[in-house]
Amino acid sequence: PPAHSRSDWIGPPDKHSNLRPVIFYVPPEESALERRLREARQEAQASNQRFWARHNRAFRQEKEEFIYSRLKAKGLEMRDESGQKATLNAEEMADFYKDFLSKNLKKHLQYNR
C-alpha cells in the first residue's frame, strides 16, 4: 500500500487458501493496546491461512484420488477419447463430499473452537 494510506489493505484471494490476505495499517502513534490487537489479528490471519491451505490441498488431492478410483472401477481413463478430463456425475461426487466432510469433522470443530 502507499505510504500515505490510513487503512487496512485487502488483497485478492490466495491461490491455496482462498482467503484474502490483509495488510494491516499501523498508525504512527499506535498504542500498546492497538498493537496487541493488530498482532492478534495478524496471528489469527496466519493461522487461518495455514489451516485452509492445508485443508484445500488435502481436499483437492483426495478428490483427484476419488475420481481416479471411481473411473478406474468403471474401466475408464482420466481423459476421454477427445482428451477432455473425465468427470463423475453429481451423485457420485456427493459421496466424496459427504465422506470428506465426515472424515474432517473433528478438524473443523477444533478450528471453529
Secondary structure, DSSP 8 states (H G I E B T S, - for coil): --TT--S-EE----TTT----EE----TT--HHHHHHHHHHHHHHHHHHHHHHHHHHHHHHHHHHHHHHHHHHTT--SB-TTS-B----HHHHHHHHHHHHHHTHHHHHHHH-
